[in-house]
Amino acid sequence: TDNEIIMDGGSIEVTADVNDGTNSARATGVSALSGSKIIIIGNTDIKATAFSNNKAYADGIYVYKAAYIKHENGKIEVVAQGANVLMARGLTLDTDGATADLGIVDISAKTIGGSNVNSFGVWTINESTANIAGGSITAKAYNSDGISENKDAYVAAILSEHTSAINVNHGTTNDVVINGDILTFGNSTVNLNLNTINSEINGAIYKGSTNGTNLTLANGAEWNVGGNYNSNITNLDMNGGIINQNTNKYIEIENYSGNGEIVLAIGDNTSNGDINVIAGRTYITSATEGSVINMSVTNNNL
């Protein structure tokens, strides 16, 4: 269709609450389906909340099958809560050229409770593309107390599958904060450009796809390596960026260029100059001529 919806500012809030224990609850803030087009200008917040003790699904923005959405600025917050199946997805793009162009947005996906739980900040599948200028992406899963981490949940700040792509801060200098793991599968690609001192990744970067993740760290941007997975970067470009490796998981860098630093965690006790390196190994397969990577150590006494 050629349907077009234009919004200017304000907020969108959708809540689905089912308490009978047998029916499902589904809350979607904004959906663009089958070739439709939605443009949201100005600062607009989107919140979707779903409660059900059977199945609860919460989507902030859902784009399907060649549809398009543009969202300039604002928060995208989703919460799924219940006792059984939970799905929280901040931004989902699915099938045949579904595309989203987002400006400076703060995306948050959260689940509370549940026994079969998925929480994704940004999820792209089946030839879709997400372009995000900056902001934050966070995915969390909590137990029913809303405080302790649900360690059995499937959680990712960024999940890209099949032949989809996610591009963050491409050609711009916006702050970017990613809280959670970054996962690729199939032939998908994730391109991350962190080039400000306030930018950081807090999580692992797992490569299960042919193309994987391309990462730029510059001007004091940091990657605090997560411990849920071993990390693999297809292309890493550093220009004053910092990698803080304080897990026992390894980092594999297929292609490296630039000048940056890796800080390794070590044990607090030293004897006769000997140190106990806690951090996992870093492997670099190939590096551009003239590239430099400095390695230093830190602990609670340094």
Salt bridges, closest charged atoms under 4 A:
GLU4 OE1 - LYS37 NZ 3.93
ASP59 OD1 - ARG89 NE 2.70
GLU254 OE2 - LYS207 NZ 2.67
